Amino acid sequence: MKALEGVKVLDFTHVQSGPTCTQLLAWFGADVIKVERPGVGDATRAQLIDVPGADSLYFTMLNHNKRSIELNSKNPTGKEVLTRLIETCDVLVENFAPGAMDRMGLSWERIQEINPRIILASVKGFGPGKYEDCKVYENIAQCAGGAASTTGFRDGLPLVTGAQIGDSGTGLHLALGIVTALFQREKTGRGQKVLASMQDGVLNLCRVKLRDQQRLAAGPLKEYSQYGEGIPFDEATPRAGNDSGGGQPGRILKCKGWETDPNAYIYFITQAAAWEGVCDVIGKPEWKTDPAYATPAARLPKLNEIFDTIEAWTMTRSKFEVMDLCNPRDIPVGPILSMKELAEDEGLRETGTIVEVDHPVRGKYLSVGCPIKLSDSPVEVTRSPLLGEHTDEILASVLGYETEDLRRIYASGAVGDPTRIAAE
Ligand code: COA
């Protein structure tokens, strides 16, 4: 069996944050029923199109293992069907703009009236407060959650990161909230509201930067490169370039081929415990005993010189050779892997972290599989649904509608494609 087998999720999500959450629940075995606007569907189906006529990779890669029902939640018959879905499901997940659920007539009070056991899980841009009514996308959350002000180089612009910490990161937070609420419901029998705000999620991931904000009161942040460079600290946690977030100095260094390959770099950490190994591997054994280099405190003001010396060595090797030479000495290093290298990585294919999926319209494509591995709940990644692919199946076998009702529902326009009546 799968961990969440038997759990029914009414997936009212769109774009990225909500869909990443419900995709995880589907991979853990929940039956995820994605409600989409008739004829339109999740906006991402038509965004960043690479194969004309096919659902985009943006959509397919966020909506595996789900079923899709087309349903107009503002049509009276659509509302009736939606009410039945709420009665039947264990969890309702949504990430509409603030107020949209209320405007559909689905306040928390109304949802509880319909099904007191249901868990209502929402992603919003901000938690309660002055910004609670704002619509929010990924980069806004990265900026509002403290990631941008602490990313980039001290003398450059704030930067956003490629990792979708606002969207996918918040989806992860929400998924944990949902399974926790399901666990509590086992004891109380009651559902509850779960809120994951994108600002909160990003700030949670920037926890170490709020740590540093408070440490500033006690003096300069000595592990930051700017300390060694003699540049005074301001009032707020600064951007730290590629310095590591822990106390161990680290940098991204050039490797052989960097002149032409934008990813011929390695992250190199001069961890105190591995210092002797570093000295040996780069050919500086004298630094092991020289008091000017032998202790972490002595090294802090000289980090630029030390990393320049290490880089002179890494530039003579490929990033993979540096890995091979450093790992046996327990020196923590990490190659800068391109998306091309990751896509071709055999090891990631074997673990199911990169999967090839077949789609009836677009054909084969690569996706990221489930990143969390449960030993007793295997994941099989199946393709995303076509728009409304399971409308009939859900109306009949999940909600138990029979012929007359089905004809009435199809005729109402609540579930799209009126040709269904003819098919009936
Ligand atoms: N049937 C009928 N109407 C539907 C529907 C359905 N099946 N599904 C959605 N709608 C309607 C909504 O009710 C809403 O109508 P309203 O404005 O009259 O209330 C409308 O579609 C648009 O929904 P909305 O969420 O406002 O979409 P948007 O494209 O304007 O905004 C976001 C997109 C992402 C900015 C916004 O949804 C948001 O801020 N979400 C919360 C934060 C979030 O998740 N952001 C990250 C996205 S990756």
Residues whose N, C-alpha, C, O or C-beta is under 5 A from the ligand:
A	BS01	COA	H14 V15 Q16 S17 V35 E36 R37 L71 N72 S73 K74 N95 F96 A97 A100 R103 V123 K124 G125 C134 K135 V136 Y137 D167
